[in-house]
Amino acid sequence: MRGGVSGRAEAATPDGSTGTLGLVTIGQAPRTDLAGDLEPWLGGLRVSEHGALDNDVFDGSEGQRTRAALAPAPDEAPLISRLRDGTSAVLGHDALAPRMRDAVARCAADGAAATLLLCTGNFPPVPPVHGEGSRRGPHPVLYAESLVQRGVRALVGDAPVGIVCPLAEQRADVARRWSQLLPGPLRAAPANPYAADAHDAVAAAARRLVEEGSHWIVLDCIGYTESMRRAAALAAARPVLLARALAVRLAAEAATAASGD
């Protein structure tokens, strides 16, 4: 998978063209940590991948200025995403918003039938985009946060839920947002998916949440991988839901429908 359209997996639409799902990361494309997990969830769709920070520099003194410009405000819940070189950056919502809109437009220009914003943080709506890939009206823009939260709510009912989020600084905001949605008891614990010890940290966080009474675990960041989900499930002996799986599976359904297949 790469920025632009990948031709690895193809699905013919009625006129013989190929359905495409746009993916916008809040970091930089390509997200090589996503590629291995995505293939089974795409249903044969091609991928157009772009990053909000594709045109930003993160090296040297210019990189320091970039990080400062994109940093969250003091009272803002931080976001974290992967950069092209495998490192990560802590980001604020406001600085990202115009960059996200630009990346969505690039996906539409590539012919994507629908585009998924690959972040479980809360973003203002992106204005409608018209692209050639969608045969059934304006180019749909889908939000991972909404897809994941509503999918989890439908699955867990009123059972106690434990949310794993990347940063300790996000814990209060994550607990607040999920508590507004889920009727049952809710707890949150941090584990950074971009850290060297990510698998062990995610497993430990899941185990701790179960010890505190959680019946379901949600890995609430696109950075968590399928292998991390398996590690968490083994450690917790409880069902573990993966944000990237829920979001991409549902978005792939939307892209298939919008492409006219």
Summary of the structure (lengths in Angstrom):
residues: 261
radius of gyration: 17.9
end to end distance: 21.9
largest distance: 54.0
contacts: 924
relative contact order: 0.16
helix: 40%
strand: 20%
